[in-house]
Every structure is written in structure tokens, then in C-alpha cells.
Amino acid sequence: MDKINWRNHTIKNNSSTPDGKPYSCLFITYPLSTATSVPATVLGKHPDIYVMSSFSPLFFLIAYFKSAMVKAQNDGENKRLLSYEDLIENICNDDETISMFVNEFQMDLRPYLECICELVSLPSMDSDDESTDPFYKPSLDKILNIIDERINSLVHLFQTENGIASLKWRMDTMYPKGLTDELRSLLWKRQAISIMSLFVDEWYINEACKKFNYKFTELDQFISASKVDQQAQQAMDESLEMMHEGMIKSNNKRFKPTPKKINTTEKKKTGALDMFFKRKESN
């Protein structure tokens, strides 16, 4: 999901309404990639975000559960178990966007909740009730596992996808001395984490870094050393350039051509009466 402005007449859904106002969101879903059985287009009300890809409410749910996760971690309070119906009712009462997915677009959130919640089956108090519907409790471990999987998936994409050749070229340009495979993987992982931070809250990112021990000490040391080398090389290049310019100026002074002197005799000017006085003097 990214904030983009697109205008393409070949796309059925334009980026603005007939009166020229931009849409809030455009969620395009496909039956093979979501829990819904039919494609759905969701248009929001307040102009801000466009999503031009297969839509999943997973990150909306992860964002919704953040406050419960933080409270459980700080206070040691466990979120109580809820049935699917009760959980959905609570979520829809608290979150207008998710409520729209459920009530207006009939989106089934069960598959997504199963990804990020612990499922517990409790025996019914009614002996005649043989229902085995599970109860749900949001799980930080499950959420962090999903984030880690997405990060690793992005790293794999960076390493194999030809479409990001420009990123690889930029990496090699920034670090001309070359990167080891280990450093390259660390750089890709940091980039993947940066991308994931656009989808989930920074608190989740920090928790994932702690749980999966993401460490970039070696990469930071390499980058710092590279910057020092680049600064030293830049200073050397500037020094050589100044020396070169100084040598050129010195040579120009040393071999500056002197104008050749031309011996000329001064021609004495004669006036109109000079010959008369000269002739008188001779008499």
C-alpha cells in the first residue's frame, strides 16, 4: 500500500469523481488472493490513499490490535477469549473502516483473524451443545511471525527479481569496493524493514527486531568505513586537482612568451619651412 497519484484513461476506475474530487481509497480484490468469493471494489470517503493491488484487511487488523498488544506486554494482562461474533462486534464498534468492510461489503475476516489470533476450543456448558467453534485471542507472536515472513519474502525478491536491477546497480555504485554476500543480505533486510514500516506501526517493527535478533552492527561498521574512505578519496581527488591547477599556472608563468623587440629608427618630422631655414643656415 502506497500513497500514489495515478491518472490513466485505460483504468476503469479513475482517480477522481465526476465533480473532480479525488477518491479516498481504491481497494481492488480478487477471489484467488483474498478470503472473499467475488471481486470487490471499495471506495473510501476522505481523499488520501490509493491501493492498486490485491487488497487484504490483514494490516488493518494488526493496527487495530496494537493497543491490546502494548497493554498486555506492559501490564501482563491477557486479552480475554472471544467468539468470532463477539470479536467482530467489538472491532466494528471501535473501527469505522473495518466496520465498513464487514457491514457494507460483507467481507469475511475469519481467515485473517486466524492468521493473527490464537484459537482455543472450549467445552460448552450446555451438554446438548456440540458446537466446536473456536474462541479468538490476538497473538503478538503470530503477528511478529507474519512481519518476519514478509520481510524475508522482500529480501528474497530483492535478491532474485530482475525488476530491481537499478537498486542493485545503485548499491554497487554507493559501495564500489564491493559487498560480501552477508553484507548485501543485511542491506536488503534493512531495506525490507524500511518498506514494512510503511505497513505496520513502528512498535511492531521494534518488537520484530528484538524477537528475531535483527542486528546490523557489521553493516553499520562497513558503511561508516566506506564513508571515511569516500571522504578520504574525495579529499585526495580535490588535493590532486588543486595541485594540477597549480602546476598549470606555474608552467604558464615560467614559459610565458616575451614579445620580440623590433629596432626602429625614429623618423624626424620635417615641417613646411624647415628646408628654408636649413638653406639659410648653410649660406
Beta strands, then each sheet from edge to edge (+ up, - down):
strand 1: 26-29
strand 2: 40-43
strand 3: 82-83
strand 4: 117-120
strand 5: 135-138
sheet 1: 1+ 2-
sheet 2: 3+ 5- 4+
end
